[in-house]
Amino acid sequence: MKASQAGLHAAEYWSRREDGRADCRLCPHHCAIPEGKAGLCKVRGVRGGELKALGYGLLSSAHIDPVEKKPLYHFFPGASIFSIGGWGCNFGCTFCQNWPISQKFADSDERYLPADMVAKVRASGCKLIAYTYNEPLVGFEFVRDCCRLIKQAGFRNVLVTNGYIEEAPAAELLPFVAALNVDLKSMEDEFYRRQCGGRLAPVLDFCRQAVKAGCHVELTNLVIPTLNDRPDLFERLARWIHDELGRNVPLHLSAYRPEFKATLPATPPETLTAASRICREKLQYVYVGNVWTPEGQDTCCPECGSVLVSRRGYTARRPGLRDGHCRQCGRAADIVED
């Protein structure tokens, strides 16, 4: 049955302001939300004087994907991952590739419980579940409750996220999360403000927090012509990852295509090739996505150069791995497997 206002799930990380509005503290926007309205994310709203998680248990999509599609290249390569999405996002990226679900909220008569997600993962035959497609962190309460039960059941949780969340809720969620892919959209705060409606610093803080929490972290930079494709930005990006997270953290340089409000031409493959060469001066693992290029697909051993994991599209083979090490030289492969 469709939830009534009284039956909506309570939101957390908020307080009531003197003027009666809810002061939401889940993400750095700190939306002040009046009765009957929702925050920028569209899925946290005030009903009956209380902040509610309007999207709790609502799914926009559910699929089985290759884990490489998230993209995660160093976490169970070649595995399938059960993937679910909700509604809403706390960014309004002009170039959003999932805007039909991230930029709206659609209520439904069908709401799921976290226990339902455990059953769905088990029925899928997958060992992994991803919270993806829209921004999962705006559905914090449902994602956290699912992650807790999923982990207890012996499966692994994965977040595909923009990383725009406050430290306290992130600290509550991350112990249940095995792996993340974080969109690091630019190393310029101005880009975040103009193109996304957010700020850079909280995303960097979250990346550090996730690594410190022991999660497997990979990063994606969507490369957009004229907006974030300068060589100096790739140099800054690679240097920051190297200095703050570690040179073994994988970076995915992904090709943009015109979507939503963006009309710029698609990213030329040669831009990604040049960017990957810049980033490899500091980082061990740099990949190119959304287009095929001769380099930037396979995972190679930094010690001897042997191909550890070969990829064609989303199909992955592991010819050079043995017991988590390079078959040729014995170096640890920096890859999470069973």
DAPEGI-V855527 format. One record per residue. N is the residue number from 1. RES is the residue in three letters. PSI is psi in degrees with one decimal (* if undefined). OMEGA is omega in degrees with one decimal (NA if undefined). Layout:
n = {N;N}
res = {RES;RES}
psi = {PSI;PSI}
omega = {OMEGA;OMEGA}
This chain:
n = {1;2;3;4;5;6;7;8;9;10;11;12;13;14;15;16;17;18;19;20;21;22;23;24;25;26;27;28;29;30;31;32;33;34;35;36;37;38;39;40;41;42;43;44;45;46;47;48;49;50;51;52;53;54;55;56;57;58;59;60;61;62;63;64;65;66;67;68;69;70;71;72;73;74;75;76;77;78;79;80;81;82;83;84;85;86;87;88;89;90;91;92;93;94;95;96;97;98;99;100;101;102;103;104;105;106;107;108;109;110;111;112;113;114;115;116;117;118;119;120;121;122;123;124;125;126;127;128;129;130;131;132;133;134;135;136;137;138;139;140;141;142;143;144;145;146;147;148;149;150;151;152;153;154;155;156;157;158;159;160;161;162;163;164;165;166;167;168;169;170;171;172;173;174;175;176;177;178;179;180;181;182;183;184;185;186;187;188;189;190;191;192;193;194;195;196;197;198;199;200;201;202;203;204;205;206;207;208;209;210;211;212;213;214;215;216;217;218;219;220;221;222;223;224;225;226;227;228;229;230;231;232;233;234;235;236;237;238;239;240;241;242;243;244;245;246;247;248;249;250;251;252;253;254;255;256;257;258;259;260;261;262;263;264;265;266;267;268;269;270;271;272;273;274;275;276;277;278;279;280;281;282;283;284;285;286;287;288;289;290;291;292;293;294;295;296;297;298;299;300;301;302;303;304;305;306;307;308;309;310;311;312;313;314;315;316;317;318;319;320;321;322;323;324;325;326;327;328;329;330;331;332;333;334;335;336;337;338}
res = {MET;LYS;ALA;SER;GLN;ALA;GLY;LEU;HIS;ALA;ALA;GLU;TYR;TRP;SER;ARG;ARG;GLU;ASP;GLY;ARG;ALA;ASP;CYS;ARG;LEU;CYS;PRO;HIS;HIS;CYS;ALA;ILE;PRO;GLU;GLY;LYS;ALA;GLY;LEU;CYS;LYS;VAL;ARG;GLY;VAL;ARG;GLY;GLY;GLU;LEU;LYS;ALA;LEU;GLY;TYR;GLY;LEU;LEU;SER;SER;ALA;HIS;ILE;ASP;PRO;VAL;GLU;LYS;LYS;PRO;LEU;TYR;HIS;PHE;PHE;PRO;GLY;ALA;SER;ILE;PHE;SER;ILE;GLY;GLY;TRP;GLY;CYS;ASN;PHE;GLY;CYS;THR;PHE;CYS;GLN;ASN;TRP;PRO;ILE;SER;GLN;LYS;PHE;ALA;ASP;SER;ASP;GLU;ARG;TYR;LEU;PRO;ALA;ASP;MET;VAL;ALA;LYS;VAL;ARG;ALA;SER;GLY;CYS;LYS;LEU;ILE;ALA;TYR;THR;TYR;ASN;GLU;PRO;LEU;VAL;GLY;PHE;GLU;PHE;VAL;ARG;ASP;CYS;CYS;ARG;LEU;ILE;LYS;GLN;ALA;GLY;PHE;ARG;ASN;VAL;LEU;VAL;THR;ASN;GLY;TYR;ILE;GLU;GLU;ALA;PRO;ALA;ALA;GLU;LEU;LEU;PRO;PHE;VAL;ALA;ALA;LEU;ASN;VAL;ASP;LEU;LYS;SER;MET;GLU;ASP;GLU;PHE;TYR;ARG;ARG;GLN;CYS;GLY;GLY;ARG;LEU;ALA;PRO;VAL;LEU;ASP;PHE;CYS;ARG;GLN;ALA;VAL;LYS;ALA;GLY;CYS;HIS;VAL;GLU;LEU;THR;ASN;LEU;VAL;ILE;PRO;THR;LEU;ASN;ASP;ARG;PRO;ASP;LEU;PHE;GLU;ARG;LEU;ALA;ARG;TRP;ILE;HIS;ASP;GLU;LEU;GLY;ARG;ASN;VAL;PRO;LEU;HIS;LEU;SER;ALA;TYR;ARG;PRO;GLU;PHE;LYS;ALA;THR;LEU;PRO;ALA;THR;PRO;PRO;GLU;THR;LEU;THR;ALA;ALA;SER;ARG;ILE;CYS;ARG;GLU;LYS;LEU;GLN;TYR;VAL;TYR;VAL;GLY;ASN;VAL;TRP;THR;PRO;GLU;GLY;GLN;ASP;THR;CYS;CYS;PRO;GLU;CYS;GLY;SER;VAL;LEU;VAL;SER;ARG;ARG;GLY;TYR;THR;ALA;ARG;ARG;PRO;GLY;LEU;ARG;ASP;GLY;HIS;CYS;ARG;GLN;CYS;GLY;ARG;ALA;ALA;ASP;ILE;VAL;GLU;ASP}
psi = {148.2;134.5;137.9;170.5;-40.0;-27.7;-1.2;149.0;134.8;136.3;158.5;172.0;62.2;165.4;164.6;127.6;164.2;-29.4;4.9;-12.6;155.1;131.4;96.6;131.5;25.0;-44.0;169.2;-8.8;-32.9;53.7;136.8;108.2;122.1;169.0;133.6;-2.7;172.1;163.6;-174.9;-28.5;-17.6;-6.3;5.9;112.0;159.4;124.0;121.9;33.2;0.6;146.0;128.6;148.6;87.4;-28.4;8.0;120.0;1.8;130.5;135.7;-22.4;154.1;124.4;164.4;121.4;161.6;141.9;-26.0;-19.6;-12.4;-36.7;137.1;118.4;-14.7;20.6;104.1;55.2;135.4;-5.4;161.3;148.9;125.8;126.7;131.3;150.8;152.5;-137.1;152.8;165.8;150.2;8.7;161.0;52.9;129.5;-20.2;16.8;130.6;-7.6;32.6;-27.8;-21.5;-26.6;-26.1;22.0;168.4;127.1;112.4;162.8;157.9;-15.5;109.2;138.9;154.4;156.1;-36.5;-30.3;-35.2;-37.1;-45.5;-39.1;-40.8;-45.5;-43.4;-26.9;-20.9;4.1;156.0;-10.4;149.8;135.6;138.3;111.6;-167.4;-64.2;-165.0;110.0;-27.5;-22.1;-18.7;41.7;-50.6;-44.1;-43.5;-44.9;-44.7;-39.4;-46.0;-40.3;-48.2;-38.9;-44.8;-41.8;-31.2;-3.5;10.5;171.4;135.7;138.7;133.7;135.0;108.5;158.8;-7.7;19.5;85.2;152.5;161.7;-41.5;-51.4;-34.4;-41.5;-29.6;-35.1;-40.6;-31.4;-17.3;-1.9;128.1;-37.4;152.6;147.6;120.8;129.8;111.0;97.4;-26.4;159.3;13.2;126.4;-34.5;-36.7;-47.9;-41.7;-45.2;-41.3;-22.5;-22.3;38.2;-160.8;153.7;-44.2;-44.9;-30.6;-43.6;-41.2;-41.9;-40.4;-46.2;-42.8;-40.9;-41.8;-43.8;-32.1;-5.9;10.8;150.3;125.0;132.4;152.0;147.8;132.0;109.9;116.9;116.9;121.8;133.5;-13.1;-41.0;31.4;20.1;143.0;-37.3;-28.8;-37.5;-37.2;-43.9;-41.0;-50.2;-40.0;-41.8;-44.9;-46.7;-46.4;-34.2;-31.6;-34.6;143.1;-11.5;-2.3;121.6;140.6;130.4;119.3;113.7;140.3;132.4;151.7;151.5;123.8;158.3;-115.2;-3.5;134.7;2.1;151.7;157.3;157.8;125.4;139.4;-34.1;-27.5;-42.0;-38.5;-44.7;-41.7;-40.0;-35.3;-36.9;-47.7;-29.2;-13.3;-22.9;-25.9;148.1;-35.7;110.0;129.3;156.5;129.9;164.0;-8.9;160.2;131.2;156.7;-26.2;158.2;14.1;-45.0;154.9;120.8;149.4;124.8;-20.0;-51.8;-7.5;0.3;146.4;115.0;-46.6;123.5;143.4;139.9;107.0;-128.0;10.8;126.5;137.8;154.5;63.4;-25.3;10.5;140.3;113.1;41.1;11.5;162.5;128.0;-27.4;-49.3;-10.6;0.2;143.6;137.9;-4.8;37.3;134.1;123.1;174.4;*}
omega = {176.4;-176.0;171.2;177.8;-179.6;-176.9;178.0;-177.5;179.8;172.6;178.0;179.8;175.2;173.8;-179.2;177.8;180.0;179.8;176.5;178.7;176.1;177.6;-176.3;-177.5;177.3;-177.2;-175.4;176.9;-178.7;-178.3;171.1;-165.8;177.5;179.1;176.7;-178.7;177.4;177.3;-179.5;-178.3;178.4;-174.5;173.2;-172.8;-179.8;176.8;-179.5;177.1;-178.1;175.3;-176.6;171.8;-171.3;-176.5;-175.9;176.3;179.4;178.7;172.7;-175.0;175.0;-176.7;167.8;-176.9;164.7;-179.8;177.9;-177.6;-173.5;-8.5;169.6;-177.7;-176.6;-178.8;-178.7;-177.8;-179.3;-177.8;170.5;-177.6;175.8;-169.8;178.7;175.5;174.3;-179.3;170.5;178.6;176.6;168.0;173.9;-174.2;-178.9;-174.9;-172.4;-178.8;176.8;-172.7;179.4;176.5;-177.5;-175.0;177.0;173.7;179.2;178.2;-176.3;174.7;-174.2;176.1;-178.3;172.5;176.6;178.2;176.9;179.9;175.2;179.9;-179.2;177.3;-179.9;-179.2;-178.7;-175.7;179.8;174.0;-171.2;171.5;177.8;171.4;-162.1;178.9;168.4;175.3;-173.7;-174.1;177.2;172.2;-169.8;-172.5;179.8;180.0;178.7;-178.8;176.4;-177.2;-179.1;-178.1;179.8;179.4;178.4;-179.1;176.2;177.9;-177.0;178.8;179.4;173.7;169.1;-160.7;172.0;174.9;-176.0;-175.9;177.8;-174.0;-174.6;176.7;176.9;179.7;177.4;-174.6;-169.1;178.0;179.5;-173.0;179.4;-173.8;177.2;159.7;-177.4;174.8;173.6;-162.3;178.9;173.3;176.2;177.4;-179.4;176.3;179.7;-177.8;-175.3;-172.1;-173.9;-175.3;-179.9;-179.0;-177.2;-170.0;179.5;178.7;177.4;178.1;-179.7;178.3;177.5;-177.7;-179.1;177.6;179.5;179.8;178.3;177.8;169.8;-174.9;167.9;-176.1;174.5;173.9;176.3;-172.1;-174.2;-177.3;177.8;-176.4;-178.5;-173.4;177.6;178.6;-178.7;177.5;176.5;176.5;179.3;179.5;-178.5;180.0;-179.6;178.5;-179.5;-173.6;-171.2;-175.5;-177.8;-174.8;178.8;177.7;-178.0;176.2;177.0;174.3;-168.6;-179.9;173.7;168.5;-176.8;178.0;174.5;-177.9;-174.3;-178.9;178.0;178.6;-178.6;-178.0;176.1;178.3;-178.3;175.6;179.9;177.9;179.0;179.7;-178.6;178.8;175.6;-175.5;179.9;176.2;-179.3;-169.7;-179.4;-170.5;179.0;-175.0;177.8;-175.9;179.7;171.9;175.7;173.3;-177.9;178.1;177.7;178.9;-174.0;171.2;-178.1;178.6;178.9;-176.8;-173.9;177.8;179.4;177.1;177.5;178.8;176.9;-175.8;169.5;-171.5;179.3;177.7;-177.5;172.4;-175.1;-174.4;-173.8;-178.9;171.7;178.3;177.1;-178.1;174.7;-179.5;-174.9;-173.1;176.7;179.8;174.0;-168.1;-178.0;-179.5;179.3;176.0;172.1;NA}
